[in-house]
Amino acid sequence: MVEVRKAVIPSAGLGTRFLPATKATPKEMLPVIDKPTIQYVVEEAVTAGLTDVLMVTGRNKRPLEDHFDRAAELEEALAAKGDEARLEQVRASSNMANVHYVRQGDPKGLGHAVLKAASYVNGEPFAVLLGDDFIDERDPLLPAMIEVRRRYGGSVVGLIEVPEEHIHMYGCAAVKPAPDGPALPFDHTSLIQITDLVEKPAAAQAPSNLAVIGRYVLDPAVMDVLAETPPGRGGEIQLTDALRTLAGNPDVGGPVHGVVFTGRRYDTGNPIDYLKTVVQLAVDRPDLGKEFREWLSDYVREGFQI
Ligand code: G1P
């Protein structure tokens, strides 16, 4: 079976939740402390062995290309100053992966963005990582999903349990127990089989409390299905709808499994969760954490007074 080695990162969104910051800056470039969110996502792919990455972009996304490219002038300036640490950081983002770009053109939904990757994917299985959240490297999810693909073929979807009142913001999976087999050799993950999927159902119609998070390992058969998938929720071509077709027709692209994840995950898709992410990661940072924790404890103890 062909190993998964390619990752597709849809990055064409307008980032309206972060206006006005995203008026002239792609939302993917918003920093979590001192690294753009997109770099955390690419690092997650690379750590899982996916060093060939396609970003599906749009207008105003040039800074993404610049970020993953060499910056000769900056590198020379840092080298001249002997600032090796920063030089290494600047080089890291251009060396970590082989990054390609394609533009989405019309904003016709996530399924449409993934379909734009068809010739890049070229018949191989591939991962899709959505940029609105990233997974803590100490709790690997993608490697577990790749292992599931290795064992059973087909496609694999990352899932989390959410409270009933949140399910309308996600794709939702109907599930049954997975075939008997050894447990996944990764903490914070468990395997189930997906029988159906619904995009953003009302709580009363949701078949479970299992929400699709933005991590997928897909059989290339999804491309033919996407090409035939009509616009769904919101008038957009939904990846969830294509996966629903696959789940109902395992003869076409193999089974669809879910990996239910309970590890650490950071949401950067809206201002309040973004803020929580920045605080959580700052507290953990070896170079900043001690001072930040002390300040934060004082700030809370003083009743949020400066
Ligand atoms: C997309 C998917 C949805 C999934 C979500 C995860 O929705 O369509 O199924 O649950 O990502 O973040 P979006 O958040 O782009 O509206």
py3Dmol code that shows the C-alpha trace and the ligand (Angstrom):
import py3Dmol

protein = """\
ATOM      1  CA  MET A   1       0.000   0.000   0.000  1.00  0.00           C
ATOM      2  CA  VAL A   2       1.229   3.505  -0.852  1.00  0.00           C
ATOM      3  CA  GLU A   3       2.397   5.424   2.244  1.00  0.00           C
ATOM      4  CA  VAL A   4       0.860   8.786   3.062  1.00  0.00           C
ATOM      5  CA  ARG A   5       3.438  11.484   2.365  1.00  0.00           C
ATOM      6  CA  LYS A   6       1.478  14.470   1.093  1.00  0.00           C
ATOM      7  CA  ALA A   7      -0.466  17.060   3.052  1.00  0.00           C
ATOM      8  CA  VAL A   8      -3.009  19.554   1.755  1.00  0.00           C
ATOM      9  CA  ILE A   9      -3.654  22.698   3.775  1.00  0.00           C
ATOM     10  CA  PRO A  10      -6.657  24.738   2.639  1.00  0.00           C
ATOM     11  CA  SER A  11      -5.702  28.368   3.333  1.00  0.00           C
ATOM     12  CA  ALA A  12      -7.951  30.503   1.186  1.00  0.00           C
ATOM     13  CA  GLY A  13     -10.344  31.690   3.918  1.00  0.00           C
ATOM     14  CA  LEU A  14     -10.915  35.414   4.426  1.00  0.00           C
ATOM     15  CA  GLY A  15     -10.455  35.364   8.196  1.00  0.00           C
ATOM     16  CA  THR A  16     -13.416  37.638   8.837  1.00  0.00           C
ATOM     17  CA  ARG A  17     -13.504  36.679  12.534  1.00  0.00           C
ATOM     18  CA  PHE A  18     -10.238  38.535  12.997  1.00  0.00           C
ATOM     19  CA  LEU A  19     -10.996  41.774  11.186  1.00  0.00           C
ATOM     20  CA  PRO A  20      -9.503  44.304  11.109  1.00  0.00           C
ATOM     21  CA  ALA A  21      -6.233  42.382  11.689  1.00  0.00           C
ATOM     22  CA  THR A  22      -6.924  40.251   8.627  1.00  0.00           C
ATOM     23  CA  LYS A  23      -7.752  43.111   6.290  1.00  0.00           C
ATOM     24  CA  ALA A  24      -4.251  43.051   4.802  1.00  0.00           C
ATOM     25  CA  THR A  25      -2.706  40.048   6.590  1.00  0.00           C
ATOM     26  CA  PRO A  26      -3.759  36.422   6.033  1.00  0.00           C
ATOM     27  CA  LYS A  27      -5.301  34.887   9.151  1.00  0.00           C
ATOM     28  CA  GLU A  28      -2.746  32.073   8.821  1.00  0.00           C
ATOM     29  CA  MET A  29      -0.008  34.612   9.591  1.00  0.00           C
ATOM     30  CA  LEU A  30      -1.464  35.708  12.943  1.00  0.00           C
ATOM     31  CA  PRO A  31       1.186  34.839  15.510  1.00  0.00           C
ATOM     32  CA  VAL A  32       0.785  32.555  18.479  1.00  0.00           C
ATOM     33  CA  ILE A  33       3.497  34.268  20.540  1.00  0.00           C
ATOM     34  CA  ASP A  34       6.161  34.560  17.848  1.00  0.00           C
ATOM     35  CA  LYS A  35       5.270  31.974  15.237  1.00  0.00           C
ATOM     36  CA  PRO A  36       2.451  32.245  12.686  1.00  0.00           C
ATOM     37  CA  THR A  37      -0.365  29.750  13.213  1.00  0.00           C
ATOM     38  CA  ILE A  38       0.280  28.182   9.804  1.00  0.00           C
ATOM     39  CA  GLN A  39       3.797  27.197  10.890  1.00  0.00           C
ATOM     40  CA  TYR A  40       2.438  25.140  13.795  1.00  0.00           C
ATOM     41  CA  VAL A  41       0.211  23.324  11.303  1.00  0.00           C
ATOM     42  CA  VAL A  42       3.030  22.658   8.836  1.00  0.00           C
ATOM     43  CA  GLU A  43       5.230  21.444  11.713  1.00  0.00           C
ATOM     44  CA  GLU A  44       2.463  19.033  12.694  1.00  0.00           C
ATOM     45  CA  ALA A  45       2.438  17.607   9.161  1.00  0.00           C
ATOM     46  CA  VAL A  46       6.223  17.390   9.002  1.00  0.00           C
ATOM     47  CA  THR A  47       6.454  15.682  12.404  1.00  0.00           C
ATOM     48  CA  ALA A  48       4.042  13.045  11.072  1.00  0.00           C
ATOM     49  CA  GLY A  49       6.407  12.457   8.119  1.00  0.00           C
ATOM     50  CA  LEU A  50       4.458  14.528   5.600  1.00  0.00           C
ATOM     51  CA  THR A  51       7.146  16.758   4.143  1.00  0.00           C
ATOM     52  CA  ASP A  52       5.392  17.489   0.866  1.00  0.00           C
ATOM     53  CA  VAL A  53       2.758  20.138   1.419  1.00  0.00           C
ATOM     54  CA  LEU A  54       0.277  21.868  -0.854  1.00  0.00           C
ATOM     55  CA  MET A  55      -1.398  25.062   0.319  1.00  0.00           C
ATOM     56  CA  VAL A  56      -4.645  25.967  -1.396  1.00  0.00           C
ATOM     57  CA  THR A  57      -4.562  29.756  -1.228  1.00  0.00           C
ATOM     58  CA  GLY A  58      -6.250  32.799  -2.697  1.00  0.00           C
ATOM     59  CA  ARG A  59      -5.759  36.523  -3.117  1.00  0.00           C
ATOM     60  CA  ASN A  60      -3.779  38.347  -0.421  1.00  0.00           C
ATOM     61  CA  LYS A  61      -2.006  35.145   0.655  1.00  0.00           C
ATOM     62  CA  ARG A  62       1.433  36.081  -0.661  1.00  0.00           C
ATOM     63  CA  PRO A  63       2.879  36.365   2.880  1.00  0.00           C
ATOM     64  CA  LEU A  64       2.438  32.591   3.221  1.00  0.00           C
ATOM     65  CA  GLU A  65       4.747  32.035   0.266  1.00  0.00           C
ATOM     66  CA  ASP A  66       7.251  34.517   1.653  1.00  0.00           C
ATOM     67  CA  HIS A  67       7.187  32.855   5.068  1.00  0.00           C
ATOM     68  CA  PHE A  68       8.120  29.426   3.716  1.00  0.00           C
ATOM     69  CA  ASP A  69      10.711  30.861   1.310  1.00  0.00           C
ATOM     70  CA  ARG A  70      14.311  31.914   1.958  1.00  0.00           C
ATOM     71  CA  ALA A  71      14.766  35.505   3.145  1.00  0.00           C
ATOM     72  CA  ALA A  72      18.282  36.262   1.856  1.00  0.00           C
ATOM     73  CA  GLU A  73      18.556  39.842   3.076  1.00  0.00           C
ATOM     74  CA  LEU A  74      17.304  39.014   6.558  1.00  0.00           C
ATOM     75  CA  GLU A  75      19.551  35.971   6.778  1.00  0.00           C
ATOM     76  CA  GLU A  76      22.603  38.028   5.764  1.00  0.00           C
ATOM     77  CA  ALA A  77      21.804  40.676   8.356  1.00  0.00           C
ATOM     78  CA  LEU A  78      21.433  38.091  11.127  1.00  0.00           C
ATOM     79  CA  ALA A  79      24.598  36.264  10.014  1.00  0.00           C
ATOM     80  CA  ALA A  80      26.550  39.539  10.019  1.00  0.00           C
ATOM     81  CA  LYS A  81      25.414  40.142  13.610  1.00  0.00           C
ATOM     82  CA  GLY A  82      26.298  36.589  14.588  1.00  0.00           C
ATOM     83  CA  ASP A  83      22.709  35.998  15.765  1.00  0.00           C
ATOM     84  CA  GLU A  84      22.763  32.272  15.139  1.00  0.00           C
ATOM     85  CA  ALA A  85      19.615  31.494  17.131  1.00  0.00           C
ATOM     86  CA  ARG A  86      17.404  33.822  15.124  1.00  0.00           C
ATOM     87  CA  LEU A  87      19.120  32.835  11.886  1.00  0.00           C
ATOM     88  CA  GLU A  88      18.199  29.243  12.584  1.00  0.00           C
ATOM     89  CA  GLN A  89      14.580  30.195  13.293  1.00  0.00           C
ATOM     90  CA  VAL A  90      14.346  32.174  10.069  1.00  0.00           C
ATOM     91  CA  ARG A  91      15.814  29.288   8.073  1.00  0.00           C
ATOM     92  CA  ALA A  92      13.647  26.663   9.764  1.00  0.00           C
ATOM     93  CA  SER A  93      10.440  27.697   8.055  1.00  0.00           C
ATOM     94  CA  SER A  94      12.024  27.582   4.606  1.00  0.00           C
ATOM     95  CA  ASN A  95      13.743  24.232   5.167  1.00  0.00           C
ATOM     96  CA  MET A  96      11.077  22.218   6.944  1.00  0.00           C
ATOM     97  CA  ALA A  97       8.992  21.087   3.972  1.00  0.00           C
ATOM     98  CA  ASN A  98       8.628  21.140   0.240  1.00  0.00           C
ATOM     99  CA  VAL A  99       5.746  23.599  -0.027  1.00  0.00           C
ATOM    100  CA  HIS A 100       3.628  24.063  -3.153  1.00  0.00           C
ATOM    101  CA  TYR A 101       0.778  26.458  -3.823  1.00  0.00           C
ATOM    102  CA  VAL A 102      -2.370  26.447  -5.880  1.00  0.00           C
ATOM    103  CA  ARG A 103      -5.115  29.044  -5.820  1.00  0.00           C
ATOM    104  CA  GLN A 104      -8.668  28.047  -5.101  1.00  0.00           C
ATOM    105  CA  GLY A 105     -10.186  30.612  -7.479  1.00  0.00           C
ATOM    106  CA  ASP A 106     -13.867  30.660  -6.545  1.00  0.00           C
ATOM    107  CA  PRO A 107     -14.627  30.278  -2.817  1.00  0.00           C
ATOM    108  CA  LYS A 108     -16.918  27.279  -3.246  1.00  0.00           C
ATOM    109  CA  GLY A 109     -16.206  25.520   0.026  1.00  0.00           C
ATOM    110  CA  LEU A 110     -13.802  23.107   1.689  1.00  0.00           C
ATOM    111  CA  GLY A 111     -14.647  20.269  -0.699  1.00  0.00           C
ATOM    112  CA  HIS A 112     -13.859  22.535  -3.632  1.00  0.00           C
ATOM    113  CA  ALA A 113     -10.531  23.544  -2.057  1.00  0.00           C
ATOM    114  CA  VAL A 114      -9.568  19.888  -1.601  1.00  0.00           C
ATOM    115  CA  LEU A 115     -10.570  19.121  -5.185  1.00  0.00           C
ATOM    116  CA  LYS A 116      -8.077  21.787  -6.316  1.00  0.00           C
ATOM    117  CA  ALA A 117      -5.384  19.441  -4.986  1.00  0.00           C
ATOM    118  CA  ALA A 118      -6.384  16.596  -7.338  1.00  0.00           C
ATOM    119  CA  SER A 119      -3.443  16.788  -9.729  1.00  0.00           C
ATOM    120  CA  TYR A 120      -0.985  17.346  -6.864  1.00  0.00           C
ATOM    121  CA  VAL A 121      -2.341  14.300  -5.025  1.00  0.00           C
ATOM    122  CA  ASN A 122      -2.126  12.295  -8.254  1.00  0.00           C
ATOM    123  CA  GLY A 123      -3.751   9.106  -6.999  1.00  0.00           C
ATOM    124  CA  GLU A 124      -1.916   8.907  -3.648  1.00  0.00           C
ATOM    125  CA  PRO A 125      -3.510   8.942  -0.217  1.00  0.00           C
ATOM    126  CA  PHE A 126      -3.054  12.320   1.461  1.00  0.00           C
ATOM    127  CA  ALA A 127      -3.732  14.216   4.653  1.00  0.00           C
ATOM    128  CA  VAL A 128      -5.789  17.389   4.973  1.00  0.00           C
ATOM    129  CA  LEU A 129      -5.014  19.775   7.819  1.00  0.00           C
ATOM    130  CA  LEU A 130      -7.271  22.751   8.436  1.00  0.00           C
ATOM    131  CA  GLY A 131      -5.435  25.754   9.781  1.00  0.00           C
ATOM    132  CA  ASP A 132      -7.877  26.809  12.475  1.00  0.00           C
ATOM    133  CA  ASP A 133      -6.393  24.553  15.098  1.00  0.00           C
ATOM    134  CA  PHE A 134      -3.283  22.595  15.809  1.00  0.00           C
ATOM    135  CA  ILE A 135      -2.442  19.567  17.906  1.00  0.00           C
ATOM    136  CA  ASP A 136       0.169  19.525  20.670  1.00  0.00           C
ATOM    137  CA  GLU A 137       3.223  17.640  19.467  1.00  0.00           C
ATOM    138  CA  ARG A 138       3.263  15.699  22.753  1.00  0.00           C
ATOM    139  CA  ASP A 139      -0.117  14.117  21.853  1.00  0.00           C
ATOM    140  CA  PRO A 140       0.269  13.012  18.232  1.00  0.00           C
ATOM    141  CA  LEU A 141      -2.966  12.557  16.289  1.00  0.00           C
ATOM    142  CA  LEU A 142      -1.908  12.436  12.634  1.00  0.00           C
ATOM    143  CA  PRO A 143       0.517   9.537  13.176  1.00  0.00           C
ATOM    144  CA  ALA A 144      -2.354   7.571  14.764  1.00  0.00           C
ATOM    145  CA  MET A 145      -4.579   8.347  11.765  1.00  0.00           C
ATOM    146  CA  ILE A 146      -1.835   7.310   9.329  1.00  0.00           C
ATOM    147  CA  GLU A 147      -1.477   4.032  11.263  1.00  0.00           C
ATOM    148  CA  VAL A 148      -5.226   3.424  10.824  1.00  0.00           C
ATOM    149  CA  ARG A 149      -4.939   3.991   7.079  1.00  0.00           C
ATOM    150  CA  ARG A 150      -2.002   1.549   7.021  1.00  0.00           C
ATOM    151  CA  ARG A 151      -4.064  -1.121   8.782  1.00  0.00           C
ATOM    152  CA  TYR A 152      -7.462  -0.789   7.140  1.00  0.00           C
ATOM    153  CA  GLY A 153      -6.970   1.375   4.014  1.00  0.00           C
ATOM    154  CA  GLY A 154      -9.733   3.855   3.204  1.00  0.00           C
ATOM    155  CA  SER A 155     -10.048   7.237   4.862  1.00  0.00           C
ATOM    156  CA  VAL A 156      -9.647   8.434   8.443  1.00  0.00           C
ATOM    157  CA  VAL A 157     -11.236  11.428  10.149  1.00  0.00           C
ATOM    158  CA  GLY A 158     -10.110  13.116  13.386  1.00  0.00           C
ATOM    159  CA  LEU A 159     -12.954  13.446  15.915  1.00  0.00           C
ATOM    160  CA  ILE A 160     -13.460  14.995  19.335  1.00  0.00           C
ATOM    161  CA  GLU A 161     -16.353  14.746  21.749  1.00  0.00           C
ATOM    162  CA  VAL A 162     -18.129  18.083  22.122  1.00  0.00           C
ATOM    163  CA  PRO A 163     -21.026  19.234  24.296  1.00  0.00           C
ATOM    164  CA  GLU A 164     -24.380  18.885  22.556  1.00  0.00           C
ATOM    165  CA  GLU A 165     -24.770  22.655  22.209  1.00  0.00           C
ATOM    166  CA  HIS A 166     -21.578  22.897  20.136  1.00  0.00           C
ATOM    167  CA  ILE A 167     -22.206  20.174  17.558  1.00  0.00           C
ATOM    168  CA  HIS A 168     -23.889  22.584  15.120  1.00  0.00           C
ATOM    169  CA  MET A 169     -20.469  24.163  14.458  1.00  0.00           C
ATOM    170  CA  TYR A 170     -18.914  20.915  13.174  1.00  0.00           C
ATOM    171  CA  GLY A 171     -19.319  17.972  10.885  1.00  0.00           C
ATOM    172  CA  CYS A 172     -20.854  15.186  12.990  1.00  0.00           C
ATOM    173  CA  ALA A 173     -20.216  11.427  12.685  1.00  0.00           C
ATOM    174  CA  ALA A 174     -22.559   8.467  13.138  1.00  0.00           C
ATOM    175  CA  VAL A 175     -20.384   5.587  14.297  1.00  0.00           C
ATOM    176  CA  LYS A 176     -20.222   1.896  15.159  1.00  0.00           C
ATOM    177  CA  PRO A 177     -17.457  -0.052  16.910  1.00  0.00           C
ATOM    178  CA  ALA A 178     -14.319  -0.601  14.817  1.00  0.00           C
ATOM    179  CA  PRO A 179     -13.344  -4.126  13.759  1.00  0.00           C
ATOM    180  CA  ASP A 180     -11.486  -6.035  16.472  1.00  0.00           C
ATOM    181  CA  GLY A 181      -7.786  -5.362  16.443  1.00  0.00           C
ATOM    182  CA  PRO A 182      -4.953  -4.190  18.642  1.00  0.00           C
ATOM    183  CA  ALA A 183      -5.412  -0.802  20.324  1.00  0.00           C
ATOM    184  CA  LEU A 184      -3.725   2.133  18.604  1.00  0.00           C
ATOM    185  CA  PRO A 185      -0.206   2.599  19.944  1.00  0.00           C
ATOM    186  CA  PHE A 186      -0.832   6.278  20.734  1.00  0.00           C
ATOM    187  CA  ASP A 187      -2.200   7.792  23.943  1.00  0.00           C
ATOM    188  CA  HIS A 188      -5.337   9.923  23.752  1.00  0.00           C
ATOM    189  CA  THR A 189      -6.680   8.134  20.682  1.00  0.00           C
ATOM    190  CA  SER A 190      -9.331   5.474  20.122  1.00  0.00           C
ATOM    191  CA  LEU A 191     -10.646   3.936  16.932  1.00  0.00           C
ATOM    192  CA  ILE A 192     -14.222   3.721  15.693  1.00  0.00           C
ATOM    193  CA  GLN A 193     -15.846   3.188  12.317  1.00  0.00           C
ATOM    194  CA  ILE A 194     -17.894   5.928  10.680  1.00  0.00           C
ATOM    195  CA  THR A 195     -21.204   4.936   9.098  1.00  0.00           C
ATOM    196  CA  ASP A 196     -22.478   8.398   8.181  1.00  0.00           C
ATOM    197  CA  LEU A 197     -21.619  12.092   8.452  1.00  0.00           C
ATOM    198  CA  VAL A 198     -23.692  15.270   8.602  1.00  0.00           C
ATOM    199  CA  GLU A 199     -22.331  18.789   8.154  1.00  0.00           C
ATOM    200  CA  LYS A 200     -23.233  21.108  11.037  1.00  0.00           C
ATOM    201  CA  PRO A 201     -26.495  19.495  12.203  1.00  0.00           C
ATOM    202  CA  ALA A 202     -28.830  21.075  14.728  1.00  0.00           C
ATOM    203  CA  ALA A 203     -28.358  19.394  18.126  1.00  0.00           C
ATOM    204  CA  ALA A 204     -31.672  17.565  17.798  1.00  0.00           C
ATOM    205  CA  GLN A 205     -30.638  16.010  14.470  1.00  0.00           C
ATOM    206  CA  ALA A 206     -27.040  15.166  15.426  1.00  0.00           C
ATOM    207  CA  PRO A 207     -26.353  11.417  15.309  1.00  0.00           C
ATOM    208  CA  SER A 208     -23.709  11.683  18.075  1.00  0.00           C
ATOM    209  CA  ASN A 209     -21.583  14.159  19.999  1.00  0.00           C
ATOM    210  CA  LEU A 210     -18.536  13.309  17.863  1.00  0.00           C
ATOM    211  CA  ALA A 211     -17.333  16.364  15.963  1.00  0.00           C
ATOM    212  CA  VAL A 212     -15.042  16.382  12.943  1.00  0.00           C
ATOM    213  CA  ILE A 213     -11.904  18.378  13.664  1.00  0.00           C
ATOM    214  CA  GLY A 214      -9.738  19.581  10.836  1.00  0.00           C
ATOM    215  CA  ARG A 215      -7.610  16.478  10.393  1.00  0.00           C
ATOM    216  CA  TYR A 216      -8.246  13.945   7.653  1.00  0.00           C
ATOM    217  CA  VAL A 217      -6.304  11.137   5.963  1.00  0.00           C
ATOM    218  CA  LEU A 218      -8.045  10.522   2.683  1.00  0.00           C
ATOM    219  CA  ASP A 219      -8.115   7.834   0.072  1.00  0.00           C
ATOM    220  CA  PRO A 220      -7.577   9.401  -3.370  1.00  0.00           C
ATOM    221  CA  ALA A 221     -11.026   8.059  -4.364  1.00  0.00           C
ATOM    222  CA  VAL A 222     -12.405  11.107  -2.554  1.00  0.00           C
ATOM    223  CA  MET A 223     -11.399  13.256  -5.551  1.00  0.00           C
ATOM    224  CA  ASP A 224     -13.809  11.531  -7.963  1.00  0.00           C
ATOM    225  CA  VAL A 225     -16.524  11.712  -5.322  1.00  0.00           C
ATOM    226  CA  LEU A 226     -15.892  15.436  -4.723  1.00  0.00           C
ATOM    227  CA  ALA A 227     -16.120  16.123  -8.441  1.00  0.00           C
ATOM    228  CA  GLU A 228     -19.661  14.693  -8.332  1.00  0.00           C
ATOM    229  CA  THR A 229     -20.704  16.220  -4.998  1.00  0.00           C
ATOM    230  CA  PRO A 230     -23.319  18.982  -5.388  1.00  0.00           C
ATOM    231  CA  PRO A 231     -23.214  22.087  -3.213  1.00  0.00           C
ATOM    232  CA  GLY A 232     -24.536  21.302   0.257  1.00  0.00           C
ATOM    233  CA  ARG A 233     -24.810  23.309   3.435  1.00  0.00           C
ATOM    234  CA  GLY A 234     -24.317  27.036   2.853  1.00  0.00           C
ATOM    235  CA  GLY A 235     -24.324  26.446  -0.928  1.00  0.00           C
ATOM    236  CA  GLU A 236     -20.741  25.132  -0.639  1.00  0.00           C
ATOM    237  CA  ILE A 237     -19.186  21.867  -1.774  1.00  0.00           C
ATOM    238  CA  GLN A 238     -18.672  20.091   1.530  1.00  0.00           C
ATOM    239  CA  LEU A 239     -15.865  17.627   2.218  1.00  0.00           C
ATOM    240  CA  THR A 240     -18.190  16.117   4.825  1.00  0.00           C
ATOM    241  CA  ASP A 241     -20.716  15.240   2.082  1.00  0.00           C
ATOM    242  CA  ALA A 242     -18.034  13.471   0.002  1.00  0.00           C
ATOM    243  CA  LEU A 243     -16.931  11.504   3.075  1.00  0.00           C
ATOM    244  CA  ARG A 244     -20.540  10.590   3.718  1.00  0.00           C
ATOM    245  CA  THR A 245     -20.691   9.086   0.206  1.00  0.00           C
ATOM    246  CA  LEU A 246     -17.470   7.159   0.879  1.00  0.00           C
ATOM    247  CA  ALA A 247     -18.728   5.902   4.254  1.00  0.00           C
ATOM    248  CA  GLY A 248     -21.872   4.578   2.568  1.00  0.00           C
ATOM    249  CA  ASN A 249     -19.917   2.903  -0.273  1.00  0.00           C
ATOM    250  CA  PRO A 250     -16.858   1.156   1.181  1.00  0.00           C
ATOM    251  CA  ASP A 251     -16.377  -0.669  -2.156  1.00  0.00           C
ATOM    252  CA  VAL A 252     -15.423   2.656  -3.751  1.00  0.00           C
ATOM    253  CA  GLY A 253     -12.656   4.033  -1.541  1.00  0.00           C
ATOM    254  CA  GLY A 254     -12.460   1.660   1.422  1.00  0.00           C
ATOM    255  CA  PRO A 255     -13.948   2.181   4.885  1.00  0.00           C
ATOM    256  CA  VAL A 256     -14.054   5.500   6.735  1.00  0.00           C
ATOM    257  CA  HIS A 257     -12.668   5.281  10.249  1.00  0.00           C
ATOM    258  CA  GLY A 258     -12.622   7.876  12.983  1.00  0.00           C
ATOM    259  CA  VAL A 259      -9.895   8.472  15.528  1.00  0.00           C
ATOM    260  CA  VAL A 260     -11.415   9.996  18.651  1.00  0.00           C
ATOM    261  CA  PHE A 261      -8.841  12.329  20.148  1.00  0.00           C
ATOM    262  CA  THR A 262      -8.663  13.435  23.779  1.00  0.00           C
ATOM    263  CA  GLY A 263      -5.224  15.042  23.742  1.00  0.00           C
ATOM    264  CA  ARG A 264      -4.176  18.676  23.762  1.00  0.00           C
ATOM    265  CA  ARG A 265      -5.466  20.747  20.876  1.00  0.00           C
ATOM    266  CA  TYR A 266      -5.310  24.491  20.351  1.00  0.00           C
ATOM    267  CA  ASP A 267      -8.012  26.409  18.545  1.00  0.00           C
ATOM    268  CA  THR A 268      -6.994  29.615  16.768  1.00  0.00           C
ATOM    269  CA  GLY A 269     -10.123  30.032  14.641  1.00  0.00           C
ATOM    270  CA  ASN A 270     -11.857  32.710  16.726  1.00  0.00           C
ATOM    271  CA  PRO A 271     -10.643  35.452  19.070  1.00  0.00           C
ATOM    272  CA  ILE A 272     -11.554  33.876  22.425  1.00  0.00           C
ATOM    273  CA  ASP A 273     -10.022  30.462  21.710  1.00  0.00           C
ATOM    274  CA  TYR A 274      -7.041  32.140  20.061  1.00  0.00           C
ATOM    275  CA  LEU A 275      -6.470  34.095  23.258  1.00  0.00           C
ATOM    276  CA  LYS A 276      -6.643  30.923  25.360  1.00  0.00           C
ATOM    277  CA  THR A 277      -4.160  29.249  23.015  1.00  0.00           C
ATOM    278  CA  VAL A 278      -1.665  32.102  23.326  1.00  0.00           C
ATOM    279  CA  VAL A 279      -1.898  31.984  27.136  1.00  0.00           C
ATOM    280  CA  GLN A 280      -1.572  28.183  27.316  1.00  0.00           C
ATOM    281  CA  LEU A 281       1.467  28.115  25.065  1.00  0.00           C
ATOM    282  CA  ALA A 282       3.085  31.107  26.754  1.00  0.00           C
ATOM    283  CA  VAL A 283       2.778  29.420  30.153  1.00  0.00           C
ATOM    284  CA  ASP A 284       4.564  26.380  28.702  1.00  0.00           C
ATOM    285  CA  ARG A 285       7.412  28.224  26.986  1.00  0.00           C
ATOM    286  CA  PRO A 286      10.812  27.572  28.580  1.00  0.00           C
ATOM    287  CA  ASP A 287      12.036  31.119  27.838  1.00  0.00           C
ATOM    288  CA  LEU A 288       8.883  33.051  28.788  1.00  0.00           C
ATOM    289  CA  GLY A 289       6.809  30.749  30.952  1.00  0.00           C
ATOM    290  CA  LYS A 290       8.233  31.491  34.389  1.00  0.00           C
ATOM    291  CA  GLU A 291       7.915  35.252  34.162  1.00  0.00           C
ATOM    292  CA  PHE A 292       4.543  35.059  32.413  1.00  0.00           C
ATOM    293  CA  ARG A 293       3.117  32.614  34.976  1.00  0.00           C
ATOM    294  CA  GLU A 294       4.222  34.838  37.864  1.00  0.00           C
ATOM    295  CA  TRP A 295       2.680  37.903  36.247  1.00  0.00           C
ATOM    296  CA  LEU A 296      -0.516  36.000  35.380  1.00  0.00           C
ATOM    297  CA  SER A 297      -0.952  34.688  38.940  1.00  0.00           C
ATOM    298  CA  ASP A 298      -0.486  38.201  40.347  1.00  0.00           C
ATOM    299  CA  TYR A 299      -2.899  39.618  37.812  1.00  0.00           C
ATOM    300  CA  VAL A 300      -5.582  37.083  38.706  1.00  0.00           C
ATOM    301  CA  ARG A 301      -4.932  37.382  42.449  1.00  0.00           C
ATOM    302  CA  GLU A 302      -5.278  41.168  42.236  1.00  0.00           C
ATOM    303  CA  GLY A 303      -8.714  40.778  40.629  1.00  0.00           C
ATOM    304  CA  PHE A 304      -7.525  41.587  37.100  1.00  0.00           C
ATOM    305  CA  GLN A 305      -6.157  45.006  38.008  1.00  0.00           C
ATOM    306  CA  ILE A 306      -2.908  46.108  36.443  1.00  0.00           C
TER     307      ILE A 306
END
"""
ligand_1 = """\
16
G1P
C -15.002 22.616 8.486
C -15.741 21.335 8.125
C -16.446 20.757 9.350
C -15.443 20.568 10.461
C -14.691 21.885 10.745
C -13.575 21.648 11.754
O -15.952 23.612 8.806
O -16.663 21.598 7.082
O -17.034 19.536 9.034
O -16.096 20.112 11.619
O -14.115 22.416 9.567
O -12.930 22.835 12.065
P -15.556 25.172 8.943
O -15.010 25.334 10.322
O -14.543 25.458 7.883
O -16.837 25.924 8.746
"""
view = py3Dmol.view(width=600, height=400)
view.addModel(protein, "pdb")
view.setStyle({"model": 0}, {"cartoon": {"style": "trace"}})
view.addModel(ligand_1, "xyz")
view.setStyle({"model": 1}, {"stick": {}})
view.zoomTo()
view.show()
